[in-house]
């Protein structure tokens, strides 16, 4: 009976979407915090999202390290290829 976490990872991630959308996290903040306290994977996810939000909010041009740029580029290309498969030639 020592598990106070009523929220599942899925629920937390769903709440995160709301959080990102309009910042209505206050409503679920407590459950959120309780779940996070005992769930490492979700802590990592939230941490990443926080960093992303901070970058947006700063609104400053942020030089992307070349290594990141290459990775983003590759990811976008992969997505593109997935969405628009090249016709066989
Ligand atoms: Zn979790």
PDB file of the backbone (N, CA, C, O) and the ligand in Angstrom, with CONECT records:
HET     ZN  A 101       1
ATOM      1  N   UNK A   1       0.832  -1.206   0.000  1.00  0.00           N
ATOM      2  CA  UNK A   1       0.000   0.000   0.000  1.00  0.00           C
ATOM      3  C   UNK A   1       0.864   1.251   0.000  1.00  0.00           C
ATOM      4  O   UNK A   1       0.433   2.300   0.478  1.00  0.00           O
ATOM      5  N   UNK A   2       2.060   1.155  -0.523  1.00  0.00           N
ATOM      6  CA  UNK A   2       2.943   2.307  -0.437  1.00  0.00           C
ATOM      7  C   UNK A   2       3.011   3.055  -1.759  1.00  0.00           C
ATOM      8  O   UNK A   2       3.864   3.919  -1.960  1.00  0.00           O
ATOM      9  N   UNK A   3       2.107   2.712  -2.647  1.00  0.00           N
ATOM     10  CA  UNK A   3       2.165   3.334  -3.974  1.00  0.00           C
ATOM     11  C   UNK A   3       1.138   4.451  -4.098  1.00  0.00           C
ATOM     12  O   UNK A   3      -0.040   4.189  -4.341  1.00  0.00           O
ATOM     13  N   UNK A   4       1.577   5.687  -3.932  1.00  0.00           N
ATOM     14  CA  UNK A   4       0.638   6.810  -3.979  1.00  0.00           C
ATOM     15  C   UNK A   4       0.371   7.270  -5.403  1.00  0.00           C
ATOM     16  O   UNK A   4      -0.474   8.134  -5.637  1.00  0.00           O
ATOM     17  N   UNK A   5       1.090   6.695  -6.344  1.00  0.00           N
ATOM     18  CA  UNK A   5       0.989   7.173  -7.715  1.00  0.00           C
ATOM     19  C   UNK A   5      -0.251   6.625  -8.397  1.00  0.00           C
ATOM     20  O   UNK A   5      -0.341   5.434  -8.696  1.00  0.00           O
ATOM     21  N   UNK A   6      -1.208   7.515  -8.637  1.00  0.00           N
ATOM     22  CA  UNK A   6      -2.444   7.096  -9.284  1.00  0.00           C
ATOM     23  C   UNK A   6      -2.329   7.222 -10.789  1.00  0.00           C
ATOM     24  O   UNK A   6      -3.142   6.688 -11.543  1.00  0.00           O
ATOM     25  N   UNK A   7      -1.311   7.933 -11.202  1.00  0.00           N
ATOM     26  CA  UNK A   7      -1.171   8.259 -12.608  1.00  0.00           C
ATOM     27  C   UNK A   7      -0.249   7.247 -13.283  1.00  0.00           C
ATOM     28  O   UNK A   7       0.792   6.874 -12.742  1.00  0.00           O
ATOM     29  N   UNK A   8      -0.646   6.819 -14.455  1.00  0.00           N
ATOM     30  CA  UNK A   8       0.233   5.934 -15.203  1.00  0.00           C
ATOM     31  C   UNK A   8       1.127   6.783 -16.102  1.00  0.00           C
ATOM     32  O   UNK A   8       0.892   7.978 -16.278  1.00  0.00           O
ATOM     33  N   UNK A   9       2.143   6.158 -16.663  1.00  0.00           N
ATOM     34  CA  UNK A   9       3.026   6.880 -17.575  1.00  0.00           C
ATOM     35  C   UNK A   9       2.223   7.451 -18.733  1.00  0.00           C
ATOM     36  O   UNK A   9       2.438   8.588 -19.155  1.00  0.00           O
ATOM     37  N   UNK A  10       1.293   6.645 -19.242  1.00  0.00           N
ATOM     38  CA  UNK A  10       0.506   7.115 -20.383  1.00  0.00           C
ATOM     39  C   UNK A  10      -0.288   8.356 -20.028  1.00  0.00           C
ATOM     40  O   UNK A  10      -0.361   9.310 -20.802  1.00  0.00           O
ATOM     41  N   UNK A  11      -0.875   8.329 -18.858  1.00  0.00           N
ATOM     42  CA  UNK A  11      -1.670   9.483 -18.436  1.00  0.00           C
ATOM     43  C   UNK A  11      -0.782  10.699 -18.275  1.00  0.00           C
ATOM     44  O   UNK A  11      -1.163  11.817 -18.621  1.00  0.00           O
ATOM     45  N   UNK A  12       0.386  10.468 -17.754  1.00  0.00           N
ATOM     46  CA  UNK A  12       1.287  11.596 -17.576  1.00  0.00           C
ATOM     47  C   UNK A  12       1.669  12.188 -18.921  1.00  0.00           C
ATOM     48  O   UNK A  12       1.699  13.407 -19.093  1.00  0.00           O
ATOM     49  N   UNK A  13       1.958  11.317 -19.862  1.00  0.00           N
ATOM     50  CA  UNK A  13       2.348  11.821 -21.178  1.00  0.00           C
ATOM     51  C   UNK A  13       1.195  12.566 -21.844  1.00  0.00           C
ATOM     52  O   UNK A  13       1.401  13.548 -22.556  1.00  0.00           O
ATOM     53  N   UNK A  14      -0.014  12.083 -21.600  1.00  0.00           N
ATOM     54  CA  UNK A  14      -1.173  12.763 -22.156  1.00  0.00           C
ATOM     55  C   UNK A  14      -1.296  14.153 -21.525  1.00  0.00           C
ATOM     56  O   UNK A  14      -1.564  15.141 -22.210  1.00  0.00           O
ATOM     57  N   UNK A  15      -1.099  14.204 -20.240  1.00  0.00           N
ATOM     58  CA  UNK A  15      -1.168  15.487 -19.544  1.00  0.00           C
ATOM     59  C   UNK A  15      -0.076  16.417 -20.059  1.00  0.00           C
ATOM     60  O   UNK A  15      -0.261  17.631 -20.144  1.00  0.00           O
ATOM     61  N   UNK A  16       1.044  15.834 -20.393  1.00  0.00           N
ATOM     62  CA  UNK A  16       2.145  16.641 -20.918  1.00  0.00           C
ATOM     63  C   UNK A  16       1.749  17.340 -22.207  1.00  0.00           C
ATOM     64  O   UNK A  16       2.142  18.481 -22.451  1.00  0.00           O
ATOM     65  N   UNK A  17       0.979  16.660 -23.019  1.00  0.00           N
ATOM     66  CA  UNK A  17       0.534  17.287 -24.258  1.00  0.00           C
ATOM     67  C   UNK A  17      -0.283  18.530 -23.956  1.00  0.00           C
ATOM     68  O   UNK A  17      -0.111  19.569 -24.593  1.00  0.00           O
ATOM     69  N   UNK A  18      -1.168  18.419 -22.986  1.00  0.00           N
ATOM     70  CA  UNK A  18      -1.959  19.579 -22.601  1.00  0.00           C
ATOM     71  C   UNK A  18      -1.034  20.675 -22.112  1.00  0.00           C
ATOM     72  O   UNK A  18      -1.202  21.851 -22.438  1.00  0.00           O
ATOM     73  N   UNK A  19      -0.078  20.275 -21.341  1.00  0.00           N
ATOM     74  CA  UNK A  19       0.881  21.213 -20.779  1.00  0.00           C
ATOM     75  C   UNK A  19       1.569  21.996 -21.892  1.00  0.00           C
ATOM     76  O   UNK A  19       1.681  23.221 -21.849  1.00  0.00           O
ATOM     77  N   UNK A  20       2.019  21.254 -22.875  1.00  0.00           N
ATOM     78  CA  UNK A  20       2.722  21.896 -23.984  1.00  0.00           C
ATOM     79  C   UNK A  20       1.769  22.778 -24.775  1.00  0.00           C
ATOM     80  O   UNK A  20       2.147  23.850 -25.248  1.00  0.00           O
ATOM     81  N   UNK A  21       0.532  22.318 -24.911  1.00  0.00           N
ATOM     82  CA  UNK A  21      -0.431  23.072 -25.705  1.00  0.00           C
ATOM     83  C   UNK A  21      -0.788  24.407 -25.083  1.00  0.00           C
ATOM     84  O   UNK A  21      -0.648  25.446 -25.727  1.00  0.00           O
ATOM     85  N   UNK A  22      -1.242  24.397 -23.856  1.00  0.00           N
ATOM     86  CA  UNK A  22      -1.745  25.654 -23.306  1.00  0.00           C
ATOM     87  C   UNK A  22      -1.368  25.907 -21.851  1.00  0.00           C
ATOM     88  O   UNK A  22      -1.888  26.825 -21.216  1.00  0.00           O
ATOM     89  N   UNK A  23      -0.481  25.105 -21.341  1.00  0.00           N
ATOM     90  CA  UNK A  23      -0.005  25.388 -19.995  1.00  0.00           C
ATOM     91  C   UNK A  23      -1.027  25.150 -18.900  1.00  0.00           C
ATOM     92  O   UNK A  23      -0.966  25.789 -17.850  1.00  0.00           O
ATOM     93  N   UNK A  24      -1.970  24.238 -19.127  1.00  0.00           N
ATOM     94  CA  UNK A  24      -2.985  23.977 -18.117  1.00  0.00           C
ATOM     95  C   UNK A  24      -2.523  22.925 -17.122  1.00  0.00           C
ATOM     96  O   UNK A  24      -3.331  22.190 -16.554  1.00  0.00           O
ATOM     97  N   UNK A  25      -1.246  22.865 -16.925  1.00  0.00           N
ATOM     98  CA  UNK A  25      -0.709  21.802 -16.079  1.00  0.00           C
ATOM     99  C   UNK A  25      -1.138  21.944 -14.623  1.00  0.00           C
ATOM    100  O   UNK A  25      -1.111  20.970 -13.871  1.00  0.00           O
ATOM    101  N   UNK A  26      -1.525  23.121 -14.231  1.00  0.00           N
ATOM    102  CA  UNK A  26      -1.883  23.362 -12.832  1.00  0.00           C
ATOM    103  C   UNK A  26      -2.917  22.368 -12.334  1.00  0.00           C
ATOM    104  O   UNK A  26      -2.849  21.913 -11.192  1.00  0.00           O
ATOM    105  N   UNK A  27      -3.872  22.031 -13.187  1.00  0.00           N
ATOM    106  CA  UNK A  27      -4.949  21.139 -12.788  1.00  0.00           C
ATOM    107  C   UNK A  27      -4.429  19.770 -12.393  1.00  0.00           C
ATOM    108  O   UNK A  27      -4.985  19.135 -11.496  1.00  0.00           O
ATOM    109  N   UNK A  28      -3.386  19.309 -13.036  1.00  0.00           N
ATOM    110  CA  UNK A  28      -2.889  17.973 -12.777  1.00  0.00           C
ATOM    111  C   UNK A  28      -1.532  18.007 -12.086  1.00  0.00           C
ATOM    112  O   UNK A  28      -0.867  16.983 -11.929  1.00  0.00           O
ATOM    113  N   UNK A  29      -1.148  19.183 -11.688  1.00  0.00           N
ATOM    114  CA  UNK A  29       0.206  19.390 -11.196  1.00  0.00           C
ATOM    115  C   UNK A  29       0.579  18.424 -10.076  1.00  0.00           C
ATOM    116  O   UNK A  29       1.685  17.884 -10.060  1.00  0.00           O
ATOM    117  N   UNK A  30      -0.326  18.212  -9.159  1.00  0.00           N
ATOM    118  CA  UNK A  30      -0.013  17.384  -7.998  1.00  0.00           C
ATOM    119  C   UNK A  30       0.233  15.940  -8.387  1.00  0.00           C
ATOM    120  O   UNK A  30       1.246  15.343  -8.024  1.00  0.00           O
ATOM    121  N   UNK A  31      -0.704  15.398  -9.123  1.00  0.00           N
ATOM    122  CA  UNK A  31      -0.564  14.014  -9.581  1.00  0.00           C
ATOM    123  C   UNK A  31       0.718  13.867 -10.381  1.00  0.00           C
ATOM    124  O   UNK A  31       1.478  12.908 -10.240  1.00  0.00           O
ATOM    125  N   UNK A  32       0.911  14.842 -11.206  1.00  0.00           N
ATOM    126  CA  UNK A  32       2.089  14.975 -12.034  1.00  0.00           C
ATOM    127  C   UNK A  32       3.350  14.823 -11.193  1.00  0.00           C
ATOM    128  O   UNK A  32       4.197  13.969 -11.455  1.00  0.00           O
ATOM    129  N   UNK A  33       3.450  15.663 -10.191  1.00  0.00           N
ATOM    130  CA  UNK A  33       4.636  15.688  -9.351  1.00  0.00           C
ATOM    131  C   UNK A  33       4.803  14.361  -8.627  1.00  0.00           C
ATOM    132  O   UNK A  33       5.916  13.862  -8.463  1.00  0.00           O
ATOM    133  N   UNK A  34       3.688  13.805  -8.201  1.00  0.00           N
ATOM    134  CA  UNK A  34       3.763  12.536  -7.473  1.00  0.00           C
ATOM    135  C   UNK A  34       4.274  11.432  -8.378  1.00  0.00           C
ATOM    136  O   UNK A  34       5.116  10.625  -7.983  1.00  0.00           O
ATOM    137  N   UNK A  35       3.762  11.408  -9.579  1.00  0.00           N
ATOM    138  CA  UNK A  35       4.200  10.387 -10.520  1.00  0.00           C
ATOM    139  C   UNK A  35       5.689  10.575 -10.840  1.00  0.00           C
ATOM    140  O   UNK A  35       6.475   9.628 -10.821  1.00  0.00           O
ATOM    141  N   UNK A  36       6.039  11.807 -11.129  1.00  0.00           N
ATOM    142  CA  UNK A  36       7.417  12.092 -11.512  1.00  0.00           C
ATOM    143  C   UNK A  36       8.399  11.688 -10.429  1.00  0.00           C
ATOM    144  O   UNK A  36       9.487  11.182 -10.705  1.00  0.00           O
ATOM    145  N   UNK A  37       7.992  11.921  -9.194  1.00  0.00           N
ATOM    146  CA  UNK A  37       8.893  11.628  -8.081  1.00  0.00           C
ATOM    147  C   UNK A  37       9.346  10.177  -8.100  1.00  0.00           C
ATOM    148  O   UNK A  37      10.440   9.851  -7.639  1.00  0.00           O
ATOM    149  N   UNK A  38       8.491   9.305  -8.640  1.00  0.00           N
ATOM    150  CA  UNK A  38       8.856   7.896  -8.602  1.00  0.00           C
ATOM    151  C   UNK A  38       9.087   7.274  -9.956  1.00  0.00           C
ATOM    152  O   UNK A  38       9.156   6.050 -10.067  1.00  0.00           O
ATOM    153  N   UNK A  39       9.208   8.081 -10.986  1.00  0.00           N
ATOM    154  CA  UNK A  39       9.327   7.525 -12.332  1.00  0.00           C
ATOM    155  C   UNK A  39      10.437   8.201 -13.117  1.00  0.00           C
ATOM    156  O   UNK A  39      10.273   9.314 -13.617  1.00  0.00           O
ATOM    157  N   UNK A  40      11.547   7.528 -13.219  1.00  0.00           N
ATOM    158  CA  UNK A  40      12.702   8.098 -13.904  1.00  0.00           C
ATOM    159  C   UNK A  40      12.474   8.400 -15.380  1.00  0.00           C
ATOM    160  O   UNK A  40      12.806   9.496 -15.832  1.00  0.00           O
ATOM    161  N   UNK A  41      11.923   7.473 -16.135  1.00  0.00           N
ATOM    162  CA  UNK A  41      11.723   7.761 -17.564  1.00  0.00           C
ATOM    163  C   UNK A  41      10.913   9.029 -17.791  1.00  0.00           C
ATOM    164  O   UNK A  41      11.231   9.830 -18.670  1.00  0.00           O
ATOM    165  N   UNK A  42       9.872   9.202 -16.999  1.00  0.00           N
ATOM    166  CA  UNK A  42       9.044  10.391 -17.179  1.00  0.00           C
ATOM    167  C   UNK A  42       9.808  11.648 -16.767  1.00  0.00           C
ATOM    168  O   UNK A  42       9.600  12.715 -17.346  1.00  0.00           O
ATOM    169  N   UNK A  43      10.673  11.533 -15.790  1.00  0.00           N
ATOM    170  CA  UNK A  43      11.481  12.689 -15.402  1.00  0.00           C
ATOM    171  C   UNK A  43      12.323  13.147 -16.575  1.00  0.00           C
ATOM    172  O   UNK A  43      12.460  14.343 -16.833  1.00  0.00           O
ATOM    173  N   UNK A  44      12.880  12.185 -17.275  1.00  0.00           N
ATOM    174  CA  UNK A  44      13.724  12.521 -18.426  1.00  0.00           C
ATOM    175  C   UNK A  44      12.902  13.214 -19.497  1.00  0.00           C
ATOM    176  O   UNK A  44      13.337  14.206 -20.082  1.00  0.00           O
ATOM    177  N   UNK A  45      11.709  12.685 -19.752  1.00  0.00           N
ATOM    178  CA  UNK A  45      10.847  13.270 -20.775  1.00  0.00           C
ATOM    179  C   UNK A  45      10.498  14.705 -20.415  1.00  0.00           C
ATOM    180  O   UNK A  45      10.607  15.608 -21.245  1.00  0.00           O
ATOM    181  N   UNK A  46      10.081  14.907 -19.182  1.00  0.00           N
ATOM    182  CA  UNK A  46       9.677  16.243 -18.747  1.00  0.00           C
ATOM    183  C   UNK A  46      10.851  17.197 -18.822  1.00  0.00           C
ATOM    184  O   UNK A  46      10.706  18.352 -19.224  1.00  0.00           O
ATOM    185  N   UNK A  47      12.002  16.709 -18.434  1.00  0.00           N
ATOM    186  CA  UNK A  47      13.196  17.549 -18.459  1.00  0.00           C
ATOM    187  C   UNK A  47      13.492  18.016 -19.881  1.00  0.00           C
ATOM    188  O   UNK A  47      13.803  19.183 -20.118  1.00  0.00           O
ATOM    189  N   UNK A  48      13.390  17.085 -20.811  1.00  0.00           N
ATOM    190  CA  UNK A  48      13.644  17.442 -22.207  1.00  0.00           C
ATOM    191  C   UNK A  48      12.647  18.476 -22.692  1.00  0.00           C
ATOM    192  O   UNK A  48      13.014  19.436 -23.371  1.00  0.00           O
ATOM    193  N   UNK A  49      11.396  18.280 -22.345  1.00  0.00           N
ATOM    194  CA  UNK A  49      10.361  19.212 -22.795  1.00  0.00           C
ATOM    195  C   UNK A  49      10.592  20.581 -22.181  1.00  0.00           C
ATOM    196  O   UNK A  49      10.428  21.602 -22.848  1.00  0.00           O
ATOM    197  N   UNK A  50      10.971  20.603 -20.920  1.00  0.00           N
ATOM    198  CA  UNK A  50      11.242  21.884 -20.278  1.00  0.00           C
ATOM    199  C   UNK A  50      12.340  22.634 -21.016  1.00  0.00           C
ATOM    200  O   UNK A  50      12.234  23.835 -21.265  1.00  0.00           O
ATOM    201  N   UNK A  51      13.376  21.917 -21.354  1.00  0.00           N
ATOM    202  CA  UNK A  51      14.493  22.561 -22.054  1.00  0.00           C
ATOM    203  C   UNK A  51      14.017  23.111 -23.388  1.00  0.00           C
ATOM    204  O   UNK A  51      14.382  24.218 -23.785  1.00  0.00           O
ATOM    205  N   UNK A  52      13.196  22.325 -24.072  1.00  0.00           N
ATOM    206  CA  UNK A  52      12.689  22.765 -25.363  1.00  0.00           C
ATOM    207  C   UNK A  52      11.880  24.034 -25.197  1.00  0.00           C
ATOM    208  O   UNK A  52      12.041  24.988 -25.957  1.00  0.00           O
ATOM    209  N   UNK A  53      11.013  24.042 -24.205  1.00  0.00           N
ATOM    210  CA  UNK A  53      10.163  25.209 -23.976  1.00  0.00           C
ATOM    211  C   UNK A  53      11.026  26.416 -23.645  1.00  0.00           C
ATOM    212  O   UNK A  53      10.755  27.525 -24.107  1.00  0.00           O
ATOM    213  N   UNK A  54      12.043  26.206 -22.862  1.00  0.00           N
ATOM    214  CA  UNK A  54      12.894  27.331 -22.504  1.00  0.00           C
ATOM    215  C   UNK A  54      13.543  27.922 -23.742  1.00  0.00           C
ATOM    216  O   UNK A  54      13.625  29.142 -23.884  1.00  0.00           O
ATOM    217  N   UNK A  55      14.002  27.062 -24.635  1.00  0.00           N
ATOM    218  CA  UNK A  55      14.629  27.560 -25.853  1.00  0.00           C
ATOM    219  C   UNK A  55      13.650  28.412 -26.639  1.00  0.00           C
ATOM    220  O   UNK A  55      14.011  29.465 -27.163  1.00  0.00           O
ATOM    221  N   UNK A  56      12.411  27.952 -26.718  1.00  0.00           N
ATOM    222  CA  UNK A  56      11.396  28.712 -27.436  1.00  0.00           C
ATOM    223  C   UNK A  56      11.168  30.060 -26.775  1.00  0.00           C
ATOM    224  O   UNK A  56      11.123  31.098 -27.436  1.00  0.00           O
ATOM    225  N   UNK A  57      11.027  30.021 -25.475  1.00  0.00           N
ATOM    226  CA  UNK A  57      10.654  31.233 -24.763  1.00  0.00           C
ATOM    227  C   UNK A  57      11.747  32.286 -24.843  1.00  0.00           C
ATOM    228  O   UNK A  57      11.463  33.480 -24.937  1.00  0.00           O
ATOM    229  N   UNK A  58      12.974  31.850 -24.806  1.00  0.00           N
ATOM    230  CA  UNK A  58      14.061  32.816 -24.876  1.00  0.00           C
ATOM    231  C   UNK A  58      13.984  33.599 -26.178  1.00  0.00           C
ATOM    232  O   UNK A  58      14.331  34.779 -26.239  1.00  0.00           O
ATOM    233  N   UNK A  59      13.529  32.926 -27.197  1.00  0.00           N
ATOM    234  CA  UNK A  59      13.323  33.607 -28.471  1.00  0.00           C
ATOM    235  C   UNK A  59      14.595  34.145 -29.081  1.00  0.00           C
ATOM    236  O   UNK A  59      14.555  35.012 -29.954  1.00  0.00           O
ATOM    237  N   UNK A  60      15.717  33.638 -28.627  1.00  0.00           N
ATOM    238  CA  UNK A  60      16.972  34.120 -29.180  1.00  0.00           C
ATOM    239  C   UNK A  60      17.446  33.140 -30.235  1.00  0.00           C
ATOM    240  O   UNK A  60      17.278  31.928 -30.097  1.00  0.00           O
ATOM    241  N   UNK A  61      18.033  33.671 -31.278  1.00  0.00           N
ATOM    242  CA  UNK A  61      18.627  32.756 -32.254  1.00  0.00           C
ATOM    243  C   UNK A  61      19.663  31.900 -31.534  1.00  0.00           C
ATOM    244  O   UNK A  61      20.524  32.403 -30.812  1.00  0.00           O
ATOM    245  N   UNK A  62      19.557  30.620 -31.750  1.00  0.00           N
ATOM    246  CA  UNK A  62      20.427  29.715 -31.024  1.00  0.00           C
ATOM    247  C   UNK A  62      21.194  28.896 -32.033  1.00  0.00           C
ATOM    248  O   UNK A  62      20.610  28.103 -32.771  1.00  0.00           O
ATOM    249  N   UNK A  63      22.488  29.083 -32.070  1.00  0.00           N
ATOM    250  CA  UNK A  63      23.281  28.352 -33.072  1.00  0.00           C
ATOM    251  C   UNK A  63      23.215  26.852 -32.803  1.00  0.00           C
ATOM    252  O   UNK A  63      23.557  26.389 -31.715  1.00  0.00           O
ATOM    253  N   UNK A  64      22.778  26.112 -33.794  1.00  0.00           N
ATOM    254  CA  UNK A  64      22.704  24.661 -33.637  1.00  0.00           C
ATOM    255  C   UNK A  64      24.079  24.067 -33.883  1.00  0.00           C
ATOM    256  O   UNK A  64      24.694  24.309 -34.922  1.00  0.00           O
ATOM    257  N   UNK A  65      24.556  23.293 -32.927  1.00  0.00           N
ATOM    258  CA  UNK A  65      25.855  22.634 -33.145  1.00  0.00           C
ATOM    259  C   UNK A  65      25.800  21.779 -34.401  1.00  0.00           C
ATOM    260  O   UNK A  65      24.803  21.099 -34.644  1.00  0.00           O
ATOM    261  N   UNK A  66      26.854  21.804 -35.197  1.00  0.00           N
ATOM    262  CA  UNK A  66      26.862  21.084 -36.482  1.00  0.00           C
ATOM    263  C   UNK A  66      26.435  19.625 -36.338  1.00  0.00           C
ATOM    264  O   UNK A  66      25.748  19.082 -37.203  1.00  0.00           O
ATOM    265  N   UNK A  67      26.850  18.996 -35.234  1.00  0.00           N
ATOM    266  CA  UNK A  67      26.500  17.590 -35.065  1.00  0.00           C
ATOM    267  C   UNK A  67      24.992  17.417 -34.951  1.00  0.00           C
ATOM    268  O   UNK A  67      24.414  16.485 -35.510  1.00  0.00           O
ATOM    269  N   UNK A  68      24.355  18.346 -34.206  1.00  0.00           N
ATOM    270  CA  UNK A  68      22.900  18.319 -34.063  1.00  0.00           C
ATOM    271  C   UNK A  68      22.233  18.584 -35.394  1.00  0.00           C
ATOM    272  O   UNK A  68      21.279  17.906 -35.778  1.00  0.00           O
ATOM    273  N   UNK A  69      22.750  19.581 -36.093  1.00  0.00           N
ATOM    274  CA  UNK A  69      22.154  19.950 -37.374  1.00  0.00           C
ATOM    275  C   UNK A  69      22.154  18.750 -38.309  1.00  0.00           C
ATOM    276  O   UNK A  69      21.174  18.497 -39.009  1.00  0.00           O
ATOM    277  N   UNK A  70      23.247  18.021 -38.315  1.00  0.00           N
ATOM    278  CA  UNK A  70      23.355  16.855 -39.181  1.00  0.00           C
ATOM    279  C   UNK A  70      22.316  15.812 -38.789  1.00  0.00           C
ATOM    280  O   UNK A  70      21.705  15.166 -39.640  1.00  0.00           O
ATOM    281  N   UNK A  71      22.132  15.663 -37.479  1.00  0.00           N
ATOM    282  CA  UNK A  71      21.176  14.661 -37.013  1.00  0.00           C
ATOM    283  C   UNK A  71      19.749  15.076 -37.351  1.00  0.00           C
ATOM    284  O   UNK A  71      18.931  14.256 -37.767  1.00  0.00           O
ATOM    285  N   UNK A  72      19.466  16.354 -37.166  1.00  0.00           N
ATOM    286  CA  UNK A  72      18.128  16.848 -37.489  1.00  0.00           C
ATOM    287  C   UNK A  72      17.869  16.683 -38.980  1.00  0.00           C
ATOM    288  O   UNK A  72      16.805  16.239 -39.411  1.00  0.00           O
ATOM    289  N   UNK A  73      18.873  17.052 -39.739  1.00  0.00           N
ATOM    290  CA  UNK A  73      18.773  16.933 -41.182  1.00  0.00           C
ATOM    291  C   UNK A  73      18.464  15.493 -41.581  1.00  0.00           C
ATOM    292  O   UNK A  73      17.585  15.240 -42.405  1.00  0.00           O
ATOM    293  N   UNK A  74      19.195  14.558 -40.990  1.00  0.00           N
ATOM    294  CA  UNK A  74      19.003  13.149 -41.318  1.00  0.00           C
ATOM    295  C   UNK A  74      17.606  12.705 -40.915  1.00  0.00           C
ATOM    296  O   UNK A  74      16.949  11.962 -41.645  1.00  0.00           O
ATOM    297  N   UNK A  75      17.151  13.160 -39.750  1.00  0.00           N
ATOM    298  CA  UNK A  75      15.838  12.764 -39.269  1.00  0.00           C
ATOM    299  C   UNK A  75      14.743  13.287 -40.178  1.00  0.00           C
ATOM    300  O   UNK A  75      13.785  12.583 -40.495  1.00  0.00           O
ATOM    301  N   UNK A  76      14.904  14.543 -40.595  1.00  0.00           N
ATOM    302  CA  UNK A  76      13.905  15.133 -41.486  1.00  0.00           C
ATOM    303  C   UNK A  76      13.890  14.409 -42.824  1.00  0.00           C
ATOM    304  O   UNK A  76      12.828  14.142 -43.385  1.00  0.00           O
ATOM    305  N   UNK A  77      15.058  14.100 -43.321  1.00  0.00           N
ATOM    306  CA  UNK A  77      15.136  13.392 -44.597  1.00  0.00           C
ATOM    307  C   UNK A  77      14.494  12.018 -44.495  1.00  0.00           C
ATOM    308  O   UNK A  77      13.790  11.582 -45.406  1.00  0.00           O
ATOM    309  N   UNK A  78      14.742  11.338 -43.379  1.00  0.00           N
ATOM    310  CA  UNK A  78      14.164  10.011 -43.185  1.00  0.00           C
ATOM    311  C   UNK A  78      12.646  10.105 -43.164  1.00  0.00           C
ATOM    312  O   UNK A  78      11.954   9.295 -43.781  1.00  0.00           O
ATOM    313  N   UNK A  79      12.129  11.110 -42.442  1.00  0.00           N
ATOM    314  CA  UNK A  79      10.677  11.309 -42.375  1.00  0.00           C
ATOM    315  C   UNK A  79      10.117  11.606 -43.751  1.00  0.00           C
ATOM    316  O   UNK A  79       9.071  11.098 -44.155  1.00  0.00           O
ATOM    317  N   UNK A  80      10.837  12.426 -44.433  1.00  0.00           N
ATOM    318  CA  UNK A  80      10.395  12.820 -45.773  1.00  0.00           C
ATOM    319  C   UNK A  80      10.332  11.593 -46.678  1.00  0.00           C
ATOM    320  O   UNK A  80       9.352  11.384 -47.393  1.00  0.00           O
ATOM    321  N   UNK A  81      11.386  10.790 -46.635  1.00  0.00           N
ATOM    322  CA  UNK A  81      11.442   9.589 -47.469  1.00  0.00           C
ATOM    323  C   UNK A  81      10.327   8.635 -47.098  1.00  0.00           C
ATOM    324  O   UNK A  81       9.793   7.920 -47.946  1.00  0.00           O
ATOM    325  N   UNK A  82       9.979   8.633 -45.805  1.00  0.00           N
ATOM    326  CA  UNK A  82       8.924   7.749 -45.331  1.00  0.00           C
ATOM    327  C   UNK A  82       7.580   8.231 -45.872  1.00  0.00           C
ATOM    328  O   UNK A  82       6.748   7.431 -46.300  1.00  0.00           O
ATOM    329  N   UNK A  83       7.379   9.548 -45.848  1.00  0.00           N
ATOM    330  CA  UNK A  83       6.101  10.108 -46.261  1.00  0.00           C
ATOM    331  C   UNK A  83       5.966  10.130 -47.783  1.00  0.00           C
ATOM    332  O   UNK A  83       4.878   9.941 -48.327  1.00  0.00           O
ATOM    333  N   UNK A  84       7.064  10.360 -48.439  1.00  0.00           N
ATOM    334  CA  UNK A  84       7.038  10.448 -49.900  1.00  0.00           C
ATOM    335  C   UNK A  84       8.085   9.516 -50.488  1.00  0.00           C
ATOM    336  O   UNK A  84       9.164   9.954 -50.887  1.00  0.00           O
ATOM    337  N   UNK A  85       7.762   8.233 -50.539  1.00  0.00           N
ATOM    338  CA  UNK A  85       8.746   7.281 -51.062  1.00  0.00           C
ATOM    339  C   UNK A  85       9.073   7.611 -52.507  1.00  0.00           C
ATOM    340  O   UNK A  85       8.201   7.896 -53.327  1.00  0.00           O
ATOM    341  N   UNK A  86      10.347   7.561 -52.776  1.00  0.00           N
ATOM    342  CA  UNK A  86      10.776   7.853 -54.140  1.00  0.00           C
ATOM    343  C   UNK A  86      10.305   6.720 -55.051  1.00  0.00           C
ATOM    344  O   UNK A  86      10.396   5.548 -54.685  1.00  0.00           O
ATOM    345  N   UNK A  87       9.806   7.067 -56.228  1.00  0.00           N
ATOM    346  CA  UNK A  87       9.406   6.017 -57.181  1.00  0.00           C
ATOM    347  C   UNK A  87      10.625   5.236 -57.617  1.00  0.00           C
ATOM    348  O   UNK A  87      11.704   5.805 -57.781  1.00  0.00           O
ATOM    349  N   UNK A  88      10.469   3.956 -57.805  1.00  0.00           N
ATOM    350  CA  UNK A  88      11.628   3.143 -58.247  1.00  0.00           C
ATOM    351  C   UNK A  88      12.104   3.617 -59.611  1.00  0.00           C
ATOM    352  O   UNK A  88      11.299   3.895 -60.500  1.00  0.00           O
ATOM    353  N   UNK A  89      13.409   3.705 -59.765  1.00  0.00           N
ATOM    354  CA  UNK A  89      13.921   4.220 -61.041  1.00  0.00           C
ATOM    355  C   UNK A  89      14.782   3.193 -61.749  1.00  0.00           C
ATOM    356  O   UNK A  89      15.293   3.461 -62.837  1.00  0.00           O
TER     357      UNK A  89
HETATM  358 ZN    ZN A 101       6.080   7.472 -15.656  1.00  0.00          ZN
END
